[in-house]
Each structure stands twice: as C-alpha cells, then as structure tokens.
C-alpha cells in the first residue's frame, strides 16, 4: 500500500514576493510520493504561473490544478499582448494547453491509492448572491470587472455557464460508473448558496469573537458600526457547480477564492475545505 498523501491549497498569489518564496522553499524531497491540488488564483502573470507549476511538479508526484479568476486577467498585461492573447477565454485555453505540456492535471485522474480527483472549472453568477443592507452589491467594486476581457460569444454574465459546461465531458462517466467511492472534487469558486450561507455564518462568528476579544479598546464602537464595502457573495461562485457535485457525489470538495481557511459541513454528505495561502 502506498503511503501517498494528498495536499490541497489555493490562492497562492505568487505576485507577492513572500508567497513565491514560500513556494520555492517547499521541501525538494518530502512530497515526492504525494499529490497536490491547487485550487486556482496562482497569478495573472503567465511566466510566474508556469514557474510555480514547474516548482510543484518538481516537488510532488502529481499536480492537479484549475484556474481561478486572477488567471483570467488580461488587461494591462504586456506578456499577454506579446503572446497575442486577446481575451480571458483565449487565456484560459492557453493555460490548459500549457498545463498539458507541463504534465499538470486539469482533467480528472486517479491516484495510486485509488482516489479519483476531479477538477471543476467555473466562474460566478448571481446565484449565490445574498443581499445585505450593510454591504454593496456592485461588480464594479471587483478587479475582475476591469481586468478580464470577455467575448461576444462568452460575455461576462454567461462565463459561469461556459466554464461549467466544459466540465461535462470529463464527468459524464460518473453517470454510469459508481465503482470508485473515494472521490475528491475541487474548484476555485464556491459551489452553492448553502455553502455561501455557511461561509457567511462562519465569518460572522469569527468577527463576533474578534470583537468580543477587543472589548475596552477605544475604537471598538467604531469597528462595530463599520460596514463592508463589497458583497463577496456576488462574485463567490455558481449553483451550476453544485449540480455537478450532485452527479459526482464526492466525499471531499476543495474550494478557494475567499482567502479564509475553514472546513464546513452543510449536511449534504460532502466535507468542504478551503486552505488558502492568500495575501
């Protein structure tokens, strides 16, 4: 029996010097028998993305990866212009081809211990949106609005449908083949409104604990009355991913995007894990 382990991380953001140093300083021999799942948002700079994936390939036996929203940024990126990448759709497919050349898995595969790992591409729509009087729901508050470039065939409001549809040809086999019960899925984006609510509840609990710990601090009343400026639920993910999870029926789903380390149970038989490096 192999002693292979499966690790997962998201939101590496190697544009940050310290984050790239963290990647470079990973052991060169400790993980050679192991698998790592990278759930998106490595960087928008292709040369840094390739460098990061090459490092992981040199340190792990297998690397599974799906792009996040940052990878699809194209505007004001000289490297994209030099490669004649005109829009976010072209960049996405360029990244998948690059991963294929590097030997990085962007399609489902099976580990030596018989665990099926399924990457799920996605984007966000308004299906996870939870309106709140204290937060502003406006896409223009998010960098994606300015940094991504869409096409006539795939405008922004259809991006979630486009990317999740790409998953269908890789997961269709799950309709007939249920022999393998050991399945891990992963996506950069959140997968359901129920998961979104569990995330909001967890963050509210953490905020309240933090406020309680700050009692007596001069600025605490101002902090209590403060409001967030942007509603994360507007850009969190899509229910279209949840429909695919219902088909696949994994035991574990890895997600990213929120930059908040947590493990959530939403009573659907799936263990949801977010393990970001973040900023």
GILIN-V250137 format. One record per residue. RES is the residue in three letters. NEAR is the number of other C-alpha atoms within 12 Angstrom. Layout:
RES	NEAR
RES	NEAR
This chain:
UNK	8
UNK	13
UNK	13
UNK	21
UNK	23
UNK	32
UNK	29
UNK	39
UNK	39
UNK	42
UNK	43
UNK	43
UNK	37
UNK	33
UNK	27
UNK	20
UNK	15
UNK	16
UNK	24
UNK	27
UNK	16
UNK	21
UNK	31
UNK	23
UNK	16
UNK	20
UNK	15
UNK	18
UNK	15
UNK	16
UNK	24
UNK	23
UNK	24
UNK	28
UNK	37
UNK	35
UNK	50
UNK	49
UNK	50
UNK	50
UNK	39
UNK	45
UNK	37
UNK	39
UNK	30
UNK	35
UNK	23
UNK	26
UNK	39
UNK	29
UNK	23
UNK	37
UNK	41
UNK	25
UNK	29
UNK	42
UNK	34
UNK	28
UNK	25
UNK	31
UNK	29
UNK	36
UNK	42
UNK	45
UNK	52
UNK	51
UNK	50
UNK	46
UNK	45
UNK	41
UNK	45
UNK	43
UNK	37
UNK	35
UNK	26
UNK	18
UNK	27
UNK	17
UNK	20
UNK	28
UNK	18
UNK	13
UNK	17
UNK	15
UNK	27
UNK	26
UNK	30
UNK	39
UNK	32
UNK	26
UNK	35
UNK	38
UNK	23
UNK	25
UNK	35
UNK	30
UNK	18
UNK	24
UNK	29
UNK	20
UNK	16
UNK	25
UNK	23
UNK	36
UNK	35
UNK	38
UNK	31
UNK	33
UNK	28
UNK	24
UNK	30
UNK	19
UNK	20
UNK	19
UNK	25
UNK	32
UNK	45
UNK	43
UNK	46
UNK	50
UNK	44
UNK	43
UNK	49
UNK	39
UNK	34
UNK	30
UNK	28
UNK	34
UNK	32
UNK	30
UNK	21
UNK	17
UNK	12
UNK	15
UNK	19
UNK	22
UNK	24
UNK	20
UNK	25
UNK	17
UNK	19
UNK	23
UNK	20
UNK	26
UNK	23
UNK	19
UNK	24
UNK	35
UNK	32
UNK	28
UNK	18
UNK	13
UNK	16
UNK	20
UNK	21
UNK	30
UNK	23
UNK	23
UNK	33
UNK	35
UNK	29
UNK	27
UNK	37
UNK	34
UNK	22
UNK	26
UNK	33
UNK	28
UNK	17
UNK	22
UNK	34
UNK	19
UNK	17
UNK	25
UNK	17
UNK	11
UNK	13
UNK	17
UNK	15
UNK	22
UNK	18
UNK	23
UNK	33
UNK	38
UNK	48
UNK	52
UNK	54
UNK	48
UNK	52
UNK	51
UNK	47
UNK	35
UNK	31
UNK	26
UNK	40
UNK	37
UNK	24
UNK	25
UNK	36
UNK	28
UNK	19
UNK	21
UNK	22
UNK	15
UNK	14
UNK	17
UNK	17
UNK	17
UNK	14
UNK	16
UNK	21
UNK	16
UNK	12
UNK	17
UNK	16
UNK	10
UNK	14
UNK	10
UNK	13
UNK	17
UNK	14
UNK	13
UNK	18
UNK	21
UNK	11
UNK	14
UNK	14
UNK	16
UNK	17
UNK	24
UNK	28
UNK	34
UNK	38
UNK	31
UNK	41
UNK	42
UNK	42
UNK	40
UNK	30
UNK	36
UNK	44
UNK	32
UNK	21
UNK	35
UNK	39
UNK	22
UNK	22
UNK	39
UNK	31
UNK	31
UNK	27
UNK	32
UNK	46
UNK	48
UNK	50
UNK	47
UNK	45
UNK	37
UNK	29
UNK	24
UNK	25
UNK	25
UNK	23
UNK	30
UNK	23
UNK	23
UNK	12
UNK	19
UNK	16
UNK	27
UNK	25
UNK	36
UNK	38
UNK	37
UNK	30
UNK	31
UNK	29
UNK	28
UNK	22
